Amino acid sequence: MTALLSAQNLSFTYENTKQALKDMSFNIEQGCFCALLGPNGAGKSTFFAIASALNRPTYGNLFIHGYDIAQTPRAALALMGFVFQQTTLDLDLSILQNLRYFASLHGIGNKLGEQRIQEELERLDLYDRRHEKVRQLNGGHRRRAEIARALLHHPALLLLDEASVGLDIATRRTLVDHVHHLCQERGTSVLWATHLIDEVRENDQTIILHNGQIAGQGTAHELAAPTLEQTFNDLTQRGQTCLT
Ligand SMILES: Nc1ncnc2c1ncn2[C@@H]1O[C@H](COP(=O)(O)OP(=O)(O)OP(=O)(O)O)[C@@H](O)[C@H]1O
Protein backbone atom coordinates (compact mmCIF):
# COMPACT_ATOMS: atom_id res chain seq x y z
CA MET A 1 0.00 0.00 0.00
CA THR A 2 1.27 3.49 -0.85
CA ALA A 3 2.20 5.50 2.23
CA LEU A 4 0.27 8.75 2.72
CA LEU A 5 3.56 10.53 3.18
CA SER A 6 6.95 9.26 2.16
CA ALA A 7 10.10 11.32 2.68
CA GLN A 8 13.03 9.83 0.82
CA ASN A 9 16.53 11.18 1.55
CA LEU A 10 14.98 14.62 1.93
CA SER A 11 17.58 17.36 2.26
CA PHE A 12 17.42 21.13 2.25
CA THR A 13 19.99 23.91 2.47
CA TYR A 14 19.07 27.58 2.77
CA GLU A 15 21.11 29.83 0.51
CA ASN A 16 24.61 30.42 1.88
CA THR A 17 23.87 28.64 5.16
CA LYS A 18 24.29 25.23 6.71
CA GLN A 19 22.12 22.30 5.78
CA ALA A 20 18.74 22.51 7.57
CA LEU A 21 17.52 18.98 6.64
CA LYS A 22 19.85 16.05 6.03
CA ASP A 23 18.87 12.83 4.35
CA MET A 24 15.52 12.51 6.09
CA SER A 25 13.60 9.31 5.29
CA PHE A 26 10.35 8.18 6.87
CA ASN A 27 6.80 7.10 5.97
CA ILE A 28 3.39 7.86 7.43
CA GLU A 29 0.70 5.27 6.74
CA GLN A 30 -3.03 5.89 6.57
CA GLY A 31 -4.70 6.65 9.90
CA CYS A 32 -1.37 7.04 11.65
CA PHE A 33 -0.50 9.79 14.14
CA CYS A 34 3.14 10.71 13.68
CA ALA A 35 4.86 13.04 16.12
CA LEU A 36 7.80 14.98 14.72
CA LEU A 37 9.62 15.81 17.91
CA GLY A 38 12.48 18.28 17.80
CA PRO A 39 13.94 21.16 19.79
CA ASN A 40 14.07 24.71 18.39
CA GLY A 41 16.05 24.85 15.18
CA ALA A 42 15.75 21.09 14.51
CA GLY A 43 14.24 21.66 11.07
CA LYS A 44 10.50 21.14 11.66
CA SER A 45 9.40 24.38 9.97
CA THR A 46 11.82 23.74 7.11
CA PHE A 47 10.10 20.40 6.58
CA PHE A 48 6.71 22.15 6.56
CA ALA A 49 7.92 24.67 3.98
CA ILE A 50 8.81 21.76 1.68
CA ALA A 51 5.58 19.89 2.42
CA SER A 52 3.55 22.99 1.55
CA ALA A 53 5.54 23.43 -1.71
CA LEU A 54 6.95 26.75 -0.53
CA ASN A 55 10.49 25.41 -0.93
CA ARG A 56 11.80 22.63 -3.13
CA PRO A 57 14.08 20.01 -1.61
CA THR A 58 17.74 20.50 -2.43
CA TYR A 59 17.99 16.73 -2.68
CA GLY A 60 15.62 13.80 -2.23
CA ASN A 61 11.85 13.64 -2.55
CA LEU A 62 8.67 14.07 -0.60
CA PHE A 63 5.76 12.01 -1.89
CA ILE A 64 2.16 12.55 -0.80
CA HIS A 65 0.24 9.40 -1.63
CA GLY A 66 2.66 8.85 -4.49
CA TYR A 67 2.61 12.45 -5.78
CA ASP A 68 5.96 14.19 -5.66
CA ILE A 69 5.32 17.55 -4.00
CA ALA A 70 7.99 19.24 -6.12
CA GLN A 71 6.72 17.82 -9.43
CA THR A 72 2.96 17.65 -8.91
CA PRO A 73 2.22 20.13 -6.10
CA ARG A 74 -1.43 20.64 -7.00
CA ALA A 75 -2.33 16.95 -6.70
CA ALA A 76 -0.26 16.57 -3.53
CA LEU A 77 -1.60 19.72 -1.84
CA ALA A 78 -5.22 18.72 -2.51
CA LEU A 79 -4.64 15.77 -0.16
CA MET A 80 -3.24 17.87 2.66
CA GLY A 81 -4.55 20.21 5.35
CA PHE A 82 -2.17 22.53 7.23
CA VAL A 83 -2.12 24.28 10.56
CA PHE A 84 0.94 26.50 10.75
CA GLN A 85 2.79 27.83 13.77
CA GLN A 86 1.49 31.37 13.19
CA THR A 87 -2.23 31.81 12.71
CA THR A 88 -3.33 32.29 9.11
CA LEU A 89 -6.93 33.17 9.96
CA ASP A 90 -8.16 36.68 9.20
CA LEU A 91 -8.59 38.15 12.68
CA ASP A 92 -11.20 40.69 11.57
CA LEU A 93 -13.52 38.10 10.04
CA SER A 94 -15.79 35.74 11.94
CA ILE A 95 -15.02 32.02 12.13
CA LEU A 96 -17.81 31.41 9.63
CA GLN A 97 -16.48 33.99 7.18
CA ASN A 98 -12.97 32.54 7.40
CA LEU A 99 -14.24 29.03 6.75
CA ARG A 100 -16.51 30.10 3.88
CA TYR A 101 -13.60 31.88 2.25
CA PHE A 102 -11.42 28.78 2.50
CA ALA A 103 -14.21 26.49 1.19
CA SER A 104 -14.67 28.78 -1.77
CA LEU A 105 -10.92 28.83 -2.50
CA HIS A 106 -11.01 25.03 -2.60
CA GLY A 107 -13.91 25.06 -5.05
CA ILE A 108 -16.33 23.54 -2.54
CA GLY A 109 -19.87 24.56 -3.58
CA ASN A 110 -22.07 26.63 -1.24
CA LYS A 111 -24.36 23.84 -0.10
CA LEU A 112 -21.61 21.32 0.54
CA GLY A 113 -19.48 24.07 2.06
CA GLU A 114 -22.16 25.04 4.60
CA GLN A 115 -22.70 21.39 5.48
CA ARG A 116 -19.00 20.73 6.03
CA ILE A 117 -18.51 23.95 8.00
CA GLN A 118 -21.34 22.96 10.33
CA GLU A 119 -19.97 19.41 10.70
CA GLU A 120 -16.43 20.53 11.50
CA LEU A 121 -17.48 23.31 13.87
CA GLU A 122 -19.85 21.02 15.74
CA ARG A 123 -17.16 18.37 16.02
CA LEU A 124 -14.82 20.96 17.51
CA ASP A 125 -17.52 22.43 19.72
CA LEU A 126 -17.31 25.80 18.00
CA TYR A 127 -20.58 26.01 16.11
CA ASP A 128 -22.21 28.35 18.64
CA ARG A 129 -19.29 30.73 18.23
CA ARG A 130 -19.35 30.77 14.44
CA HIS A 131 -20.34 34.46 14.24
CA GLU A 132 -17.59 35.63 16.62
CA LYS A 133 -14.63 37.46 15.15
CA VAL A 134 -11.40 35.48 15.39
CA ARG A 135 -9.79 38.42 17.20
CA GLN A 136 -12.23 37.88 20.11
CA LEU A 137 -11.42 34.18 20.50
CA ASN A 138 -8.99 32.76 23.02
CA GLY A 139 -5.94 30.82 21.79
CA GLY A 140 -7.57 27.40 22.15
CA HIS A 141 -10.65 28.39 20.16
CA ARG A 142 -8.49 29.97 17.44
CA ARG A 143 -6.51 26.76 17.07
CA ARG A 144 -9.69 24.73 16.86
CA ALA A 145 -11.03 27.10 14.20
CA GLU A 146 -7.82 26.59 12.23
CA ILE A 147 -8.14 22.83 12.48
CA ALA A 148 -11.79 23.00 11.36
CA ARG A 149 -10.72 25.08 8.38
CA ALA A 150 -7.87 22.71 7.51
CA LEU A 151 -10.33 19.79 7.42
CA LEU A 152 -12.99 21.35 5.19
CA HIS A 153 -11.70 19.73 1.98
CA HIS A 154 -11.42 16.35 3.80
CA PRO A 155 -7.65 15.99 3.49
CA ALA A 156 -6.17 12.53 3.87
CA LEU A 157 -3.19 14.03 5.69
CA LEU A 158 -3.25 16.79 8.31
CA LEU A 159 0.03 18.53 9.14
CA LEU A 160 0.31 20.71 12.23
CA ASP A 161 3.39 22.76 13.08
CA GLU A 162 3.59 23.54 16.82
CA ALA A 163 -0.21 23.84 16.85
CA SER A 164 -0.35 24.04 20.63
CA VAL A 165 2.06 26.94 21.12
CA GLY A 166 0.77 29.39 23.71
CA LEU A 167 -2.01 27.14 24.98
CA ASP A 168 -2.42 26.02 28.58
CA ILE A 169 -1.92 22.37 29.48
CA ALA A 170 -5.60 21.43 29.61
CA THR A 171 -6.31 23.04 26.23
CA ARG A 172 -3.25 21.37 24.70
CA ARG A 173 -4.45 18.00 25.96
CA THR A 174 -7.90 18.53 24.46
CA LEU A 175 -6.36 19.49 21.14
CA VAL A 176 -4.06 16.46 21.05
CA ASP A 177 -7.03 14.23 21.99
CA HIS A 178 -9.10 15.69 19.21
CA VAL A 179 -6.44 15.12 16.58
CA HIS A 180 -5.97 11.52 17.75
CA HIS A 181 -9.74 11.01 17.36
CA LEU A 182 -9.46 12.20 13.77
CA CYS A 183 -6.99 9.40 13.06
CA GLN A 184 -9.16 6.78 14.72
CA GLU A 185 -12.59 7.87 13.46
CA ARG A 186 -11.79 9.13 10.00
CA GLY A 187 -8.55 7.39 9.14
CA THR A 188 -6.87 10.77 8.69
CA SER A 189 -3.08 10.60 8.84
CA VAL A 190 -1.45 13.24 10.99
CA LEU A 191 1.99 14.78 11.24
CA TRP A 192 2.18 16.66 14.55
CA ALA A 193 5.37 18.71 14.90
CA THR A 194 6.23 19.69 18.45
CA HIS A 195 9.05 20.21 20.90
CA LEU A 196 6.84 19.07 23.80
CA ILE A 197 7.24 15.48 24.92
CA ASP A 198 4.02 15.39 26.89
CA GLU A 199 2.08 15.70 23.62
CA VAL A 200 3.38 12.35 22.41
CA ARG A 201 1.31 9.27 23.27
CA GLU A 202 2.68 5.79 23.79
CA ASN A 203 1.51 4.34 20.45
CA ASP A 204 2.37 7.35 18.31
CA GLN A 205 4.88 6.87 15.57
CA THR A 206 7.62 9.22 16.70
CA ILE A 207 10.47 10.84 14.84
CA ILE A 208 13.10 12.63 16.86
CA LEU A 209 14.68 15.35 14.75
CA HIS A 210 17.95 16.98 15.73
CA ASN A 211 20.04 19.38 13.64
CA GLY A 212 18.05 18.44 10.56
CA GLN A 213 18.64 14.71 10.95
CA ILE A 214 16.46 11.89 12.22
CA ALA A 215 18.11 10.91 15.49
CA GLY A 216 15.59 8.21 16.37
CA GLN A 217 12.32 6.77 15.13
CA GLY A 218 9.79 4.20 16.28
CA THR A 219 6.70 4.24 18.45
CA ALA A 220 7.03 6.46 21.50
CA HIS A 221 6.83 3.25 23.53
CA GLU A 222 9.83 1.77 21.70
CA LEU A 223 11.82 4.96 22.14
CA ALA A 224 10.87 5.32 25.79
CA ALA A 225 13.70 3.45 27.44
CA PRO A 226 14.14 4.44 30.22
CA THR A 227 11.78 7.37 29.43
CA LEU A 228 10.93 9.21 26.23
CA GLU A 229 12.16 12.40 27.83
CA GLN A 230 15.54 10.81 28.62
CA THR A 231 15.85 9.37 25.10
CA PHE A 232 14.93 12.74 23.58
CA ASN A 233 17.42 14.58 25.76
CA ASP A 234 20.16 12.03 25.01
CA LEU A 235 19.59 12.09 21.26
CA THR A 236 19.38 15.86 21.08
CA GLN A 237 21.96 16.48 23.80
CA ARG A 238 19.51 18.51 25.80
CA GLY A 239 20.42 19.08 29.37
CA GLN A 240 17.05 20.22 30.51
CA THR A 241 13.50 18.98 30.62
CA CYS A 242 11.33 19.39 27.57
CA LEU A 243 8.00 19.41 29.32
CA THR A 244 7.28 23.11 29.01
N1 LIG B 1 15.07 31.45 6.07
C1 LIG B 1 16.14 30.87 6.61
N2 LIG B 1 17.37 31.17 6.16
C2 LIG B 1 18.47 30.58 6.70
N3 LIG B 1 18.42 29.66 7.68
C3 LIG B 1 17.21 29.33 8.17
C4 LIG B 1 15.99 29.92 7.66
N4 LIG B 1 14.95 29.39 8.34
C5 LIG B 1 15.46 28.51 9.22
N5 LIG B 1 16.81 28.49 9.12
C6 LIG B 1 17.74 27.64 9.89
O1 LIG B 1 17.42 26.28 9.58
C7 LIG B 1 17.50 25.47 10.74
C8 LIG B 1 16.16 24.79 11.00
O2 LIG B 1 15.21 25.80 11.38
P1 LIG B 1 13.65 25.52 11.51
O3 LIG B 1 12.96 26.82 11.69
O4 LIG B 1 13.22 24.65 10.38
O5 LIG B 1 13.60 24.66 12.86
P2 LIG B 1 12.34 24.34 13.81
O6 LIG B 1 12.54 22.96 14.28
O7 LIG B 1 11.09 24.66 13.11
O8 LIG B 1 12.58 25.33 15.00
P3 LIG B 1 11.54 26.34 15.69
O9 LIG B 1 10.63 25.48 16.49
O10 LIG B 1 12.43 27.20 16.51
O11 LIG B 1 10.85 27.08 14.57
C9 LIG B 1 17.95 26.40 11.87
O12 LIG B 1 19.36 26.29 11.99
C10 LIG B 1 17.54 27.77 11.39
O13 LIG B 1 18.39 28.76 11.92
The ligand as an SDF file (V2000), in Angstrom:
LIG
                    3D

 31 33  0  0  0  0  0  0  0  0999 V2000
   15.0730   31.4510    6.0650 N   0  0  0  0  0  0  0  0  0  0  0  0
   16.1350   30.8750    6.6070 C   0  0  0  0  0  0  0  0  0  0  0  0
   17.3730   31.1720    6.1610 N   0  0  0  0  0  0  0  0  0  0  0  0
   18.4650   30.5850    6.7000 C   0  0  0  0  0  0  0  0  0  0  0  0
   18.4220   29.6570    7.6840 N   0  0  0  0  0  0  0  0  0  0  0  0
   17.2060   29.3340    8.1670 C   0  0  0  0  0  0  0  0  0  0  0  0
   15.9940   29.9230    7.6610 C   0  0  0  0  0  0  0  0  0  0  0  0
   14.9470   29.3880    8.3370 N   0  0  0  0  0  0  0  0  0  0  0  0
   15.4650   28.5110    9.2210 C   0  0  0  0  0  0  0  0  0  0  0  0
   16.8150   28.4860    9.1170 N   0  0  0  0  0  0  0  0  0  0  0  0
   17.7440   27.6370    9.8890 C   0  0  0  0  0  0  0  0  0  0  0  0
   17.4180   26.2830    9.5770 O   0  0  0  0  0  0  0  0  0  0  0  0
   17.5010   25.4750   10.7430 C   0  0  0  0  0  0  0  0  0  0  0  0
   16.1590   24.7910   11.0010 C   0  0  0  0  0  0  0  0  0  0  0  0
   15.2140   25.8020   11.3770 O   0  0  0  0  0  0  0  0  0  0  0  0
   13.6500   25.5150   11.5070 P   0  0  0  0  0  0  0  0  0  0  0  0
   12.9570   26.8230   11.6910 O   0  0  0  0  0  0  0  0  0  0  0  0
   13.2220   24.6520   10.3850 O   0  0  0  0  0  0  0  0  0  0  0  0
   13.6030   24.6580   12.8610 O   0  0  0  0  0  0  0  0  0  0  0  0
   12.3440   24.3440   13.8130 P   0  0  0  0  0  0  0  0  0  0  0  0
   12.5410   22.9570   14.2800 O   0  0  0  0  0  0  0  0  0  0  0  0
   11.0890   24.6560   13.1070 O   0  0  0  0  0  0  0  0  0  0  0  0
   12.5840   25.3310   14.9980 O   0  0  0  0  0  0  0  0  0  0  0  0
   11.5380   26.3440   15.6920 P   0  0  0  0  0  0  0  0  0  0  0  0
   10.6280   25.4810   16.4920 O   0  0  0  0  0  0  0  0  0  0  0  0
   12.4260   27.2000   16.5120 O   0  0  0  0  0  0  0  0  0  0  0  0
   10.8490   27.0770   14.5700 O   0  0  0  0  0  0  0  0  0  0  0  0
   17.9490   26.3980   11.8720 C   0  0  0  0  0  0  0  0  0  0  0  0
   19.3610   26.2890   11.9910 O   0  0  0  0  0  0  0  0  0  0  0  0
   17.5420   27.7690   11.3920 C   0  0  0  0  0  0  0  0  0  0  0  0
   18.3920   28.7630   11.9180 O   0  0  0  0  0  0  0  0  0  0  0  0
  1  2  1  0
  2  3  1  0
  2  7  2  0
  3  4  2  0
  4  5  1  0
  5  6  2  0
  6  7  1  0
  6 10  1  0
  7  8  1  0
  8  9  2  0
  9 10  1  0
 10 11  1  0
 11 12  1  0
 11 30  1  0
 12 13  1  0
 13 14  1  0
 13 28  1  0
 14 15  1  0
 15 16  1  0
 16 17  2  0
 16 18  1  0
 16 19  1  0
 19 20  1  0
 20 21  2  0
 20 22  1  0
 20 23  1  0
 23 24  1  0
 24 25  2  0
 24 26  1  0
 24 27  1  0
 28 29  1  0
 28 30  1  0
 30 31  1  0
M  END
$$$$
